[in-house]
Amino acid sequence: MLKKLLLPLLMISALLMGCTTQVEPDGLTIIATSFPSYDFARSVAGDRANIRMLLSPGAEAHSYEPTPQDIMDIQNCDLFIYSGGENEAWVTDMAASLELDDNKVIAMLNTVTPLTEETVEGMQEERHHLHHDESCRNSHDTGYDEHVWTSPKNAALIAKAICDKLCGIDPANASIYSANTAEYERQLFRLDEEFRALVENAPRRTVVFADRFPVRYFTEEYGLEYYAAFPGCSADTEPSAATIAFLIDKVKEKNIPVVFSIELSNGRLASAVSESTGAKVLTFTSCHNLTREEFEGGATYISLMESNLLNLREALY
């Protein structure tokens, strides 16, 4: 509710400040809400665009709120890319108020076949959280899982959608965008083949996430069974005793060698399950965000997913 009250005030502030907006001297300007959209955009646009990521490296996506400068930048950019999911419900109200041109906006959720969030056996159902549920779920009753990019094949579809938009916005450089996209698709399809071969030859098909589970598109793509503490967009971080006991029992029952935590997690639940089972704790990143060190070190979607490939091998073999 607080976000709904603040957003109109932020937009008014942005409009009043609009006269001070600085226009980039060269290339297009692209605003991306999170790391995946940022990284896909720079892979397609190359040096033909100035790209800004709204979510700071290391920040928690669930707590992000746009500033007047953010809204001003979105209003004046050539292309705006966002997830389209419930964690970015603020975008819906903002887009309507600013009357953003549909030809200059991409919701990644709309570029793929969406999956709904699901609650599997043992998963703790989300308790009521005013700051999360009422500000998000009321605007997105479909309950779609927004983490569409966790499948490399979906990442290729998103990259193609970005390419199509950029070619329409900047036809003079369409051949550059198309060539960049073709090369990026080659890398993504190679990554897809490596994951597929890994899973097809593995003695196990079950993974355990002692954490939130934001990678349903990934497990669906490669036919993996999973158990997890919370859904991907859950605001809960403290598991019940029943949830902890269930995960411990499943790890023991199925002789699971690895329990996963996700990026930027405190990892306490994974550590607790590890201590009771002897399973190793590893990170499986959804790529939704990354640390400041990773960002400054040049990490990409491809490099983060390659790390997932290595960690998944330990979990399945």
C-alpha positions as a LaTeX table, in Angstrom:
\begin{tabular}{lrrr}
\hline
Residue & $x$ (\AA) & $y$ (\AA) & $z$ (\AA) \\
\hline
Met1 & 0.00 & 0.00 & 0.00 \\
Leu2 & 2.84 & 2.39 & 0.83 \\
Lys3 & 4.37 & 1.91 & $-2.61$ \\
Lys4 & 1.02 & 2.68 & $-4.25$ \\
Leu5 & 0.85 & 5.97 & $-2.37$ \\
Leu6 & 4.45 & 6.92 & $-3.05$ \\
Leu7 & 4.52 & 6.16 & $-6.78$ \\
Pro8 & 2.28 & 9.07 & $-7.90$ \\
Leu9 & 4.39 & 11.45 & $-5.80$ \\
Leu10 & 7.56 & 10.09 & $-7.38$ \\
Met11 & 6.13 & 10.56 & $-10.87$ \\
Ile12 & 5.13 & 14.13 & $-10.10$ \\
Ser13 & 8.65 & 14.79 & $-8.82$ \\
Ala14 & 10.10 & 13.24 & $-11.96$ \\
Leu15 & 7.96 & 15.41 & $-14.21$ \\
Leu16 & 8.94 & 18.56 & $-12.30$ \\
Met17 & 12.61 & 17.59 & $-12.59$ \\
Gly18 & 12.31 & 16.68 & $-16.26$ \\
Cys19 & 13.86 & 19.91 & $-17.49$ \\
Thr20 & 17.20 & 18.86 & $-15.98$ \\
Thr21 & 17.37 & 15.52 & $-17.81$ \\
Gln22 & 20.69 & 14.94 & $-19.53$ \\
Val23 & 20.57 & 13.27 & $-22.94$ \\
Glu24 & 23.34 & 10.79 & $-23.78$ \\
Pro25 & 25.48 & 12.19 & $-26.62$ \\
Asp26 & 25.96 & 8.96 & $-28.57$ \\
Gly27 & 23.90 & 5.84 & $-29.16$ \\
Leu28 & 20.58 & 4.73 & $-27.78$ \\
Thr29 & 19.66 & 4.78 & $-24.10$ \\
Ile30 & 18.31 & 1.57 & $-22.59$ \\
Ile31 & 16.97 & 1.22 & $-19.03$ \\
Ala32 & 16.82 & $-2.30$ & $-17.56$ \\
Thr33 & 15.29 & $-3.07$ & $-14.18$ \\
Ser34 & 17.48 & $-6.07$ & $-13.30$ \\
Phe35 & 20.68 & $-7.85$ & $-14.28$ \\
Pro36 & 19.26 & $-10.32$ & $-16.85$ \\
Ser37 & 17.58 & $-7.60$ & $-18.91$ \\
Tyr38 & 20.70 & $-5.44$ & $-18.56$ \\
Asp39 & 23.02 & $-8.22$ & $-19.72$ \\
Phe40 & 20.80 & $-9.33$ & $-22.60$ \\
Ala41 & 20.55 & $-5.72$ & $-23.78$ \\
Arg42 & 24.31 & $-5.15$ & $-23.77$ \\
Ser43 & 24.85 & $-8.46$ & $-25.62$ \\
Val44 & 22.45 & $-7.37$ & $-28.37$ \\
Ala45 & 23.22 & $-3.66$ & $-28.55$ \\
Gly46 & 26.98 & $-3.87$ & $-28.07$ \\
Asp47 & 28.53 & $-0.42$ & $-28.10$ \\
Arg48 & 25.53 & 1.13 & $-29.84$ \\
Ala49 & 23.70 & 1.86 & $-26.57$ \\
Asn50 & 24.16 & 3.38 & $-23.14$ \\
Ile51 & 22.57 & 0.87 & $-20.75$ \\
Arg52 & 21.59 & 1.49 & $-17.14$ \\
Met53 & 20.50 & $-1.15$ & $-14.60$ \\
Leu54 & 18.08 & 0.17 & $-11.98$ \\
Leu55 & 18.65 & $-2.55$ & $-9.37$ \\
Ser56 & 22.04 & $-1.96$ & $-7.75$ \\
Pro57 & 24.41 & $-4.96$ & $-7.62$ \\
Gly58 & 23.98 & $-6.75$ & $-4.31$ \\
Ala59 & 20.52 & $-5.27$ & $-3.66$ \\
Glu60 & 17.41 & $-7.29$ & $-2.84$ \\
Ala61 & 14.90 & $-7.05$ & $-5.67$ \\
His62 & 11.86 & $-7.38$ & $-3.41$ \\
Ser63 & 12.68 & $-4.12$ & $-1.63$ \\
Tyr64 & 13.45 & $-1.99$ & $-4.71$ \\
Glu65 & 11.53 & 1.26 & $-5.10$ \\
Pro66 & 12.01 & 3.66 & $-8.04$ \\
Thr67 & 13.39 & 7.13 & $-7.42$ \\
Pro68 & 12.26 & 10.27 & $-9.29$ \\
Gln69 & 15.48 & 10.01 & $-11.31$ \\
Asp70 & 14.65 & 6.41 & $-12.24$ \\
Ile71 & 11.20 & 7.39 & $-13.48$ \\
Met72 & 12.65 & 10.34 & $-15.39$ \\
Asp73 & 15.21 & 8.07 & $-17.06$ \\
Ile74 & 12.52 & 5.55 & $-18.00$ \\
Gln75 & 10.35 & 8.30 & $-19.50$ \\
Asn76 & 13.21 & 9.58 & $-21.66$ \\
Cys77 & 14.95 & 6.35 & $-22.68$ \\
Asp78 & 14.77 & 4.70 & $-26.09$ \\
Leu79 & 13.98 & 1.25 & $-24.69$ \\
Phe80 & 12.78 & 0.09 & $-21.26$ \\
Ile81 & 13.07 & $-3.60$ & $-20.29$ \\
Tyr82 & 11.52 & $-5.13$ & $-17.19$ \\
Ser83 & 10.54 & $-8.60$ & $-15.96$ \\
Gly84 & 6.76 & $-8.19$ & $-16.07$ \\
Gly85 & 6.29 & $-10.08$ & $-12.81$ \\
Glu86 & 4.76 & $-9.26$ & $-9.46$ \\
Asn87 & 7.99 & $-7.89$ & $-7.96$ \\
Glu88 & 7.80 & $-5.06$ & $-10.49$ \\
Ala89 & 4.11 & $-4.25$ & $-10.12$ \\
Trp90 & 5.08 & $-0.58$ & $-9.82$ \\
Val91 & 5.90 & $-0.60$ & $-13.54$ \\
Thr92 & 2.26 & $-1.16$ & $-14.52$ \\
Asp93 & 1.03 & 1.97 & $-12.78$ \\
Met94 & 4.00 & 4.00 & $-13.93$ \\
Ala95 & 3.66 & 2.94 & $-17.59$ \\
Ala96 & $-0.01$ & 3.93 & $-17.63$ \\
Ser97 & 0.63 & 7.30 & $-15.97$ \\
Leu98 & 3.56 & 8.18 & $-18.23$ \\
Glu99 & 1.82 & 6.77 & $-21.34$ \\
Leu100 & 4.95 & 4.89 & $-22.39$ \\
Asp101 & 5.12 & 3.86 & $-26.04$ \\
Asp102 & 4.55 & 0.09 & $-26.32$ \\
Asn103 & 7.09 & $-0.01$ & $-29.13$ \\
Lys104 & 9.76 & 1.06 & $-26.66$ \\
Val105 & 8.91 & $-1.29$ & $-23.79$ \\
Ile106 & 9.63 & $-5.00$ & $-23.28$ \\
Ala107 & 8.19 & $-7.16$ & $-20.50$ \\
Met108 & 10.34 & $-10.30$ & $-20.54$ \\
Leu109 & 7.42 & $-12.37$ & $-19.24$ \\
Asn110 & 5.54 & $-11.58$ & $-22.47$ \\
Thr111 & 8.31 & $-12.89$ & $-24.74$ \\
Val112 & 8.05 & $-16.54$ & $-23.60$ \\
Thr113 & 5.45 & $-19.14$ & $-22.62$ \\
Pro114 & 4.86 & $-18.28$ & $-18.94$ \\
Leu115 & 4.59 & $-20.78$ & $-16.11$ \\
Thr116 & 2.63 & $-20.22$ & $-12.92$ \\
Glu117 & 4.34 & $-20.44$ & $-9.58$ \\
Glu118 & 3.68 & $-23.76$ & $-7.90$ \\
Thr119 & 3.83 & $-25.12$ & $-4.38$ \\
Val120 & 5.42 & $-28.59$ & $-4.31$ \\
Glu121 & 5.44 & $-31.14$ & $-1.51$ \\
Gly122 & 7.07 & $-29.81$ & 1.64 \\
Met123 & 7.27 & $-26.22$ & 0.43 \\
Gln124 & 6.25 & $-23.64$ & 3.02 \\
Glu125 & 3.24 & $-21.68$ & 1.85 \\
Glu126 & 3.79 & $-17.95$ & 2.08 \\
Arg127 & 2.39 & $-16.19$ & 5.10 \\
His128 & 0.66 & $-12.81$ & 4.61 \\
His129 & 3.10 & $-9.95$ & 4.07 \\
Leu130 & 1.48 & $-6.57$ & 3.54 \\
His131 & 4.52 & $-4.97$ & 1.93 \\
His132 & 4.82 & $-7.78$ & $-0.57$ \\
Asp133 & 1.43 & $-9.36$ & $-1.23$ \\
Glu134 & $-0.87$ & $-6.33$ & $-1.35$ \\
Ser135 & 1.49 & $-4.21$ & $-3.41$ \\
Cys136 & 2.22 & $-7.00$ & $-5.87$ \\
Arg137 & $-0.29$ & $-9.84$ & $-5.99$ \\
Asn138 & $-3.35$ & $-7.60$ & $-6.30$ \\
Ser139 & $-1.92$ & $-6.29$ & $-9.57$ \\
His140 & $-0.76$ & $-9.68$ & $-10.82$ \\
Asp141 & $-3.42$ & $-12.22$ & $-9.89$ \\
Thr142 & $-2.20$ & $-14.61$ & $-12.57$ \\
Gly143 & 0.62 & $-15.75$ & $-10.28$ \\
Tyr144 & 3.09 & $-16.23$ & $-13.13$ \\
Asp145 & 6.67 & $-17.02$ & $-12.22$ \\
Glu146 & 8.64 & $-14.03$ & $-13.46$ \\
His147 & 12.09 & $-15.66$ & $-13.55$ \\
Val148 & 11.74 & $-16.58$ & $-17.22$ \\
Trp149 & 15.40 & $-16.05$ & $-18.07$ \\
Thr150 & 16.62 & $-19.04$ & $-16.02$ \\
Ser151 & 16.10 & $-21.20$ & $-19.10$ \\
Pro152 & 18.81 & $-20.46$ & $-21.71$ \\
Lys153 & 16.23 & $-21.08$ & $-24.44$ \\
Asn154 & 14.03 & $-18.38$ & $-22.95$ \\
Ala155 & 17.07 & $-16.11$ & $-22.73$ \\
Ala156 & 17.45 & $-16.51$ & $-26.50$ \\
Leu157 & 13.80 & $-15.53$ & $-27.03$ \\
Ile158 & 14.27 & $-12.44$ & $-24.87$ \\
Ala159 & 17.42 & $-11.47$ & $-26.78$ \\
Lys160 & 15.52 & $-11.85$ & $-30.06$ \\
Ala161 & 12.72 & $-9.61$ & $-28.74$ \\
Ile162 & 15.27 & $-6.96$ & $-27.76$ \\
Cys163 & 16.86 & $-7.21$ & $-31.20$ \\
Asp164 & 13.52 & $-6.75$ & $-32.94$ \\
Lys165 & 12.74 & $-3.64$ & $-30.88$ \\
Leu166 & 16.17 & $-2.12$ & $-31.47$ \\
Cys167 & 15.98 & $-2.78$ & $-35.20$ \\
Gly168 & 12.67 & $-0.91$ & $-35.28$ \\
Ile169 & 13.97 & 1.97 & $-33.18$ \\
Asp170 & 17.33 & 2.25 & $-34.94$ \\
Pro171 & 17.05 & 0.64 & $-38.43$ \\
Ala172 & 20.35 & 2.17 & $-39.55$ \\
Asn173 & 22.17 & $-0.23$ & $-37.22$ \\
Ala174 & 19.85 & $-3.23$ & $-37.62$ \\
Ser175 & 22.56 & $-5.38$ & $-39.18$ \\
Ile176 & 24.76 & $-4.84$ & $-36.12$ \\
Tyr177 & 21.99 & $-5.81$ & $-33.70$ \\
Ser178 & 21.13 & $-8.88$ & $-35.78$ \\
Ala179 & 24.74 & $-10.05$ & $-35.96$ \\
Asn180 & 25.23 & $-9.54$ & $-32.22$ \\
Thr181 & 22.04 & $-11.48$ & $-31.50$ \\
Ala182 & 23.02 & $-14.36$ & $-33.76$ \\
Glu183 & 26.34 & $-14.71$ & $-31.93$ \\
Tyr184 & 24.66 & $-14.49$ & $-28.54$ \\
Glu185 & 22.09 & $-17.11$ & $-29.53$ \\
Arg186 & 24.96 & $-19.41$ & $-30.53$ \\
Gln187 & 26.42 & $-19.09$ & $-27.02$ \\
Leu188 & 23.04 & $-19.67$ & $-25.38$ \\
Phe189 & 22.26 & $-22.75$ & $-27.48$ \\
Arg190 & 25.69 & $-24.17$ & $-26.63$ \\
Leu191 & 24.92 & $-23.59$ & $-22.95$ \\
Asp192 & 21.54 & $-25.29$ & $-23.39$ \\
Glu193 & 23.18 & $-28.33$ & $-24.99$ \\
Glu194 & 25.65 & $-28.62$ & $-22.11$ \\
Phe195 & 22.89 & $-28.55$ & $-19.48$ \\
Arg196 & 20.81 & $-31.03$ & $-21.47$ \\
Ala197 & 23.68 & $-33.49$ & $-21.84$ \\
Leu198 & 24.57 & $-33.15$ & $-18.16$ \\
Val199 & 21.05 & $-33.98$ & $-17.00$ \\
Glu200 & 20.42 & $-36.75$ & $-19.54$ \\
Asn201 & 23.50 & $-38.67$ & $-18.40$ \\
Ala202 & 23.13 & $-38.00$ & $-14.66$ \\
Pro203 & 22.35 & $-40.80$ & $-12.15$ \\
Arg204 & 20.05 & $-38.38$ & $-10.26$ \\
Arg205 & 17.24 & $-36.10$ & $-11.38$ \\
Thr206 & 16.39 & $-34.43$ & $-8.05$ \\
Val207 & 17.70 & $-31.13$ & $-6.65$ \\
Val208 & 17.06 & $-29.61$ & $-3.23$ \\
Phe209 & 16.93 & $-25.86$ & $-2.63$ \\
Ala210 & 17.10 & $-25.00$ & 1.06 \\
Asp211 & 16.03 & $-21.51$ & 0.07 \\
Arg212 & 13.60 & $-19.73$ & $-2.24$ \\
Phe213 & 13.11 & $-21.46$ & $-5.59$ \\
Pro214 & 13.32 & $-18.94$ & $-8.48$ \\
Val215 & 14.42 & $-21.43$ & $-11.18$ \\
Arg216 & 11.27 & $-23.29$ & $-12.18$ \\
Tyr217 & 11.80 & $-22.50$ & $-15.86$ \\
Phe218 & 15.22 & $-24.14$ & $-15.62$ \\
Thr219 & 14.04 & $-27.35$ & $-13.96$ \\
Glu220 & 11.03 & $-27.56$ & $-16.28$ \\
Glu221 & 13.28 & $-27.22$ & $-19.34$ \\
Tyr222 & 15.60 & $-30.03$ & $-18.29$ \\
Gly223 & 13.17 & $-32.39$ & $-16.59$ \\
Leu224 & 14.46 & $-32.06$ & $-13.03$ \\
Glu225 & 12.47 & $-32.85$ & $-9.89$ \\
Tyr226 & 12.90 & $-30.39$ & $-7.05$ \\
Tyr227 & 12.15 & $-29.74$ & $-3.41$ \\
Ala228 & 12.48 & $-26.28$ & $-1.89$ \\
Ala229 & 11.69 & $-24.25$ & 1.20 \\
Phe230 & 9.80 & $-21.37$ & $-0.44$ \\
Pro231 & 8.41 & $-20.33$ & $-3.85$ \\
Gly232 & 10.61 & $-18.06$ & $-5.94$ \\
Cys233 & 8.85 & $-14.79$ & $-5.12$ \\
Ser234 & 8.18 & $-15.54$ & $-1.48$ \\
Ala235 & 8.87 & $-12.80$ & 1.04 \\
Asp236 & 9.37 & $-15.44$ & 3.76 \\
Thr237 & 12.94 & $-16.18$ & 4.83 \\
Glu238 & 12.38 & $-17.97$ & 8.14 \\
Pro239 & 11.34 & $-21.60$ & 7.63 \\
Ser240 & 9.07 & $-23.51$ & 9.96 \\
Ala241 & 10.34 & $-26.54$ & 11.87 \\
Ala242 & 8.23 & $-28.73$ & 9.57 \\
Thr243 & 9.88 & $-27.28$ & 6.45 \\
Ile244 & 13.37 & $-27.85$ & 7.84 \\
Ala245 & 12.52 & $-31.41$ & 8.88 \\
Phe246 & 11.03 & $-32.20$ & 5.47 \\
Leu247 & 14.11 & $-31.03$ & 3.58 \\
Ile248 & 16.44 & $-32.93$ & 5.90 \\
Asp249 & 14.39 & $-36.10$ & 5.47 \\
Lys250 & 14.36 & $-35.76$ & 1.66 \\
Val251 & 18.13 & $-35.24$ & 1.47 \\
Lys252 & 18.68 & $-38.35$ & 3.58 \\
Glu253 & 16.03 & $-40.42$ & 1.82 \\
Lys254 & 17.33 & $-39.70$ & $-1.67$ \\
Asn255 & 21.00 & $-39.52$ & $-0.68$ \\
Ile256 & 21.32 & $-36.00$ & $-2.10$ \\
Pro257 & 24.97 & $-34.83$ & $-2.06$ \\
Val258 & 24.31 & $-31.07$ & $-2.47$ \\
Val259 & 21.80 & $-28.59$ & $-1.08$ \\
Phe260 & 21.50 & $-25.32$ & $-2.94$ \\
Ser261 & 21.11 & $-21.76$ & $-1.72$ \\
Ile262 & 20.53 & $-18.90$ & $-4.13$ \\
Glu263 & 22.52 & $-15.76$ & $-4.82$ \\
Leu264 & 22.65 & $-13.08$ & $-2.13$ \\
Ser265 & 21.02 & $-15.44$ & 0.40 \\
Asn266 & 22.15 & $-15.63$ & 4.02 \\
Gly267 & 22.44 & $-19.39$ & 3.54 \\
Arg268 & 21.38 & $-20.24$ & 7.09 \\
Leu269 & 18.76 & $-22.79$ & 6.12 \\
Ala270 & 21.12 & $-24.54$ & 3.70 \\
Ser271 & 23.76 & $-24.69$ & 6.42 \\
Ala272 & 21.25 & $-26.19$ & 8.86 \\
Val273 & 20.26 & $-28.90$ & 6.39 \\
Ser274 & 23.93 & $-29.54$ & 5.62 \\
Glu275 & 24.83 & $-29.96$ & 9.28 \\
Ser276 & 22.10 & $-32.57$ & 9.73 \\
Thr277 & 22.79 & $-34.52$ & 6.53 \\
Gly278 & 26.41 & $-34.00$ & 5.52 \\
Ala279 & 25.31 & $-32.60$ & 2.15 \\
Lys280 & 27.51 & $-29.91$ & 0.63 \\
Val281 & 26.17 & $-26.36$ & 0.31 \\
Leu282 & 26.56 & $-24.78$ & $-3.13$ \\
Thr283 & 25.04 & $-21.72$ & $-4.81$ \\
Phe284 & 22.69 & $-21.93$ & $-7.76$ \\
Thr285 & 22.19 & $-18.43$ & $-9.09$ \\
Ser286 & 18.96 & $-17.34$ & $-10.74$ \\
Cys287 & 21.00 & $-14.45$ & $-12.22$ \\
His288 & 18.37 & $-12.00$ & $-10.97$ \\
Asn289 & 21.18 & $-10.00$ & $-9.41$ \\
Leu290 & 24.85 & $-10.39$ & $-8.58$ \\
Thr291 & 27.37 & $-9.03$ & $-6.13$ \\
Arg292 & 29.19 & $-5.75$ & $-6.64$ \\
Glu293 & 32.44 & $-7.70$ & $-7.04$ \\
Glu294 & 30.92 & $-9.93$ & $-9.74$ \\
Phe295 & 29.47 & $-6.95$ & $-11.56$ \\
Glu296 & 32.73 & $-5.01$ & $-11.52$ \\
Gly297 & 34.61 & $-8.17$ & $-12.50$ \\
Gly298 & 32.61 & $-8.45$ & $-15.72$ \\
Ala299 & 30.31 & $-11.35$ & $-14.85$ \\
Thr300 & 27.66 & $-12.13$ & $-17.45$ \\
Tyr301 & 24.57 & $-14.30$ & $-17.69$ \\
Ile302 & 26.68 & $-16.84$ & $-19.57$ \\
Ser303 & 29.46 & $-16.94$ & $-16.96$ \\
Leu304 & 26.98 & $-17.20$ & $-14.07$ \\
Met305 & 25.13 & $-20.05$ & $-15.78$ \\
Glu306 & 28.44 & $-21.81$ & $-16.45$ \\
Ser307 & 29.01 & $-21.73$ & $-12.68$ \\
Asn308 & 25.57 & $-23.29$ & $-12.27$ \\
Leu309 & 26.61 & $-26.01$ & $-14.70$ \\
Leu310 & 29.59 & $-26.95$ & $-12.53$ \\
Asn311 & 27.57 & $-26.92$ & $-9.31$ \\
Leu312 & 24.72 & $-28.89$ & $-10.85$ \\
Arg313 & 27.18 & $-31.58$ & $-11.86$ \\
Glu314 & 28.12 & $-32.05$ & $-8.21$ \\
Ala315 & 24.46 & $-32.28$ & $-7.25$ \\
Leu316 & 23.48 & $-34.87$ & $-9.84$ \\
Tyr317 & 26.57 & $-37.10$ & $-9.99$ \\
\hline
\end{tabular}
